[in-house]
Amino acid sequence: MELMNARGEHYGAIDQLVRQAFSLSHYGYQGEAELVKRIRVLADFDPMGEWIVSHEGQIIAHGLLSPCKLVAAEQRIVGLVLAPLAVLPGFQGQGLGTRLANKLIEQAAIAQQYPFISVLGQPSFYQRLGFVPASHYNIQAPFDVPEDYYLIYPLHSEVLATQGGVIHYSSAFNL
């Protein structure tokens, strides 16, 4: 299995993967493939934040990081949001989501410009990777979600320790 940066030639297969993975998920498909397309056309989209796992020429996992803002009083701090992260159902449970998420965390750390990665996801999965409840840093989601499902990966915890605030996603997340 090969982990690689996504390229334009992969986009059609990524679209199918995301649709299939989320259609069979607990919450069902909610437009995640369209979200990926909208993120890619944002002016601040960085292609180094989109990765795939392929197996025998088939794309079986995909993950994407995009900018978001932590807004507190008059300050705005740019961080990242991990969304979506998808693994084809037949390949789930093999550590591919973990491998892909760790690669995305590594890419964010290499960039050295973002203090955090936020995610709305399964706490048991993301906490194993080092994510903590966003409430630990007095950070809130921009919408009503269970507190333990909204998580932050602190890349520079010293920045987060004194901030708090509300995460604002890019316009790509607006339906």
C-alpha positions as CSV (number, residue, x, y, z in Angstrom):
1,M,0.0,0.0,0.0
2,E,1.3,3.4,-1.0
3,L,0.8,6.7,0.7
4,M,1.1,9.7,-1.7
5,N,0.1,13.3,-2.2
6,A,-3.1,13.5,-4.2
7,R,-3.0,14.9,-7.7
8,G,-5.6,16.0,-10.3
9,E,-5.5,12.6,-11.9
10,H,-6.8,11.1,-8.6
11,Y,-9.7,13.4,-8.2
12,G,-12.4,11.2,-9.9
13,A,-11.4,8.2,-7.9
14,I,-11.3,10.3,-4.7
15,D,-14.8,11.5,-5.3
16,Q,-16.0,7.9,-5.7
17,L,-14.1,6.7,-2.6
18,V,-15.5,9.5,-0.4
19,R,-19.1,8.9,-1.6
20,Q,-18.8,5.2,-0.9
21,A,-17.1,5.4,2.4
22,F,-19.6,8.0,3.8
23,S,-22.6,6.3,2.3
24,L,-21.9,3.3,4.4
25,S,-20.9,5.2,7.5
26,H,-23.1,5.6,10.7
27,Y,-24.2,9.1,9.7
28,G,-24.5,8.4,6.0
29,Y,-23.4,10.6,3.1
30,Q,-23.8,14.3,3.7
31,G,-22.1,15.9,0.7
32,E,-18.5,15.2,1.7
33,A,-17.3,14.7,-1.9
34,E,-18.7,18.2,-2.8
35,L,-17.0,19.6,0.2
36,V,-13.6,18.3,-1.1
37,K,-14.3,19.9,-4.5
38,R,-15.1,23.3,-2.8
39,I,-12.0,23.2,-0.7
40,R,-9.8,22.6,-3.7
41,V,-10.9,25.8,-5.3
42,L,-10.2,28.0,-2.3
43,A,-7.5,30.6,-2.8
44,D,-5.6,29.3,0.3
45,F,-5.9,25.6,-0.6
46,D,-2.5,23.9,-0.2
47,P,-2.3,20.6,-2.3
48,M,0.3,19.3,0.2
49,G,-2.6,18.9,2.7
50,E,-4.4,16.2,0.6
51,W,-3.1,12.7,0.7
52,I,-4.3,9.2,-0.4
53,V,-3.5,5.6,0.1
54,S,-3.5,3.4,-3.0
55,H,-3.5,-0.4,-3.2
56,E,-2.9,-2.2,-6.5
57,G,-3.8,1.0,-8.4
58,Q,-7.0,1.6,-6.4
59,I,-7.4,4.6,-4.1
60,I,-8.6,3.2,-0.8
61,A,-8.2,6.1,1.6
62,H,-8.2,9.9,1.5
63,G,-7.6,12.7,3.9
64,L,-7.7,16.5,3.5
65,L,-6.5,19.5,5.6
66,S,-7.7,23.0,4.9
67,P,-7.4,26.3,6.7
68,C,-9.8,27.5,9.4
69,K,-9.6,30.4,11.9
70,L,-9.7,30.5,15.6
71,V,-11.5,33.7,16.5
72,A,-11.1,35.2,20.0
73,A,-12.0,38.8,20.7
74,E,-10.0,40.8,18.1
75,Q,-7.5,38.0,17.3
76,R,-7.7,35.5,14.5
77,I,-5.3,32.6,14.4
78,V,-5.2,30.4,11.3
79,G,-5.2,26.7,11.9
80,L,-6.3,23.6,10.0
81,V,-9.3,21.4,9.9
82,L,-9.1,17.7,9.1
83,A,-12.1,16.9,6.9
84,P,-12.9,14.6,5.5
85,L,-10.9,11.4,6.3
86,A,-12.3,8.4,4.5
87,V,-11.3,4.8,4.1
88,L,-13.2,2.3,1.8
89,P,-15.3,0.0,4.0
90,G,-13.5,-3.2,2.8
91,F,-10.2,-1.7,4.0
92,Q,-11.3,-0.3,7.3
93,G,-9.7,-1.7,10.5
94,Q,-6.3,-2.1,8.9
95,G,-4.7,1.1,10.3
96,L,-5.0,3.1,7.1
97,G,-7.0,5.9,8.7
98,T,-4.4,6.1,11.4
99,R,-1.5,6.1,8.9
100,L,-3.2,8.8,6.8
101,A,-4.1,11.0,9.7
102,N,-0.5,10.7,11.0
103,K,0.8,11.8,7.6
104,L,-1.5,14.8,7.6
105,I,-0.3,15.7,11.1
106,E,3.3,15.4,10.0
107,Q,2.6,17.7,6.9
108,A,1.0,20.3,9.2
109,A,4.0,20.1,11.6
110,I,6.5,20.5,8.7
111,A,4.7,23.7,7.5
112,Q,5.4,25.2,11.0
113,Q,2.8,27.9,10.5
114,Y,-0.3,26.3,12.1
115,P,-0.8,26.0,15.9
116,F,-3.5,23.3,15.7
117,I,-5.6,20.9,13.7
118,S,-9.3,20.7,14.5
119,V,-11.6,17.7,13.7
120,L,-15.2,16.7,14.4
121,G,-14.9,12.9,14.8
122,Q,-15.0,9.8,16.8
123,P,-13.1,10.5,20.0
124,S,-11.8,6.9,20.5
125,F,-10.1,7.1,17.1
126,Y,-8.7,10.6,17.2
127,Q,-7.6,10.7,20.8
128,R,-5.3,7.7,20.1
129,L,-3.5,10.0,17.6
130,G,-3.0,12.8,20.2
131,F,-6.1,14.9,19.6
132,V,-7.7,16.3,22.8
133,P,-11.2,17.8,23.4
134,A,-11.1,21.3,22.1
135,S,-12.7,22.4,25.4
136,H,-9.3,21.6,27.0
137,Y,-8.1,24.9,25.3
138,N,-11.5,26.7,25.7
139,I,-12.1,26.3,22.0
140,Q,-15.6,25.8,20.6
141,A,-17.0,24.5,17.4
142,P,-19.1,27.0,15.3
143,F,-22.1,24.8,15.7
144,D,-23.7,22.6,18.3
145,V,-21.9,19.3,18.7
146,P,-21.2,16.9,21.6
147,E,-18.1,18.3,23.4
148,D,-16.1,15.1,23.3
149,Y,-16.5,14.8,19.5
150,Y,-14.9,18.2,18.7
151,L,-11.1,17.8,19.0
152,I,-7.9,19.7,18.6
153,Y,-4.4,18.4,17.8
154,P,-2.1,21.0,19.4
155,L,0.9,21.6,17.1
156,H,1.9,24.7,19.2
157,S,0.1,24.3,22.5
158,E,1.7,27.5,23.9
159,V,-0.3,29.5,21.3
160,L,-3.5,27.7,22.2
161,A,-3.0,27.9,26.0
162,T,-3.8,31.6,26.1
163,Q,-6.4,31.9,23.3
164,G,-9.7,30.1,23.4
165,G,-12.5,31.1,21.1
166,V,-14.6,29.7,18.3
167,I,-13.4,27.9,15.2
168,H,-14.6,29.4,11.9
169,Y,-14.4,27.2,8.8
170,S,-13.8,28.4,5.3
171,S,-16.7,29.2,3.0
172,A,-16.3,25.7,1.4
173,F,-18.1,24.3,4.5
174,N,-21.2,26.5,3.9
175,L,-23.9,24.7,2.1
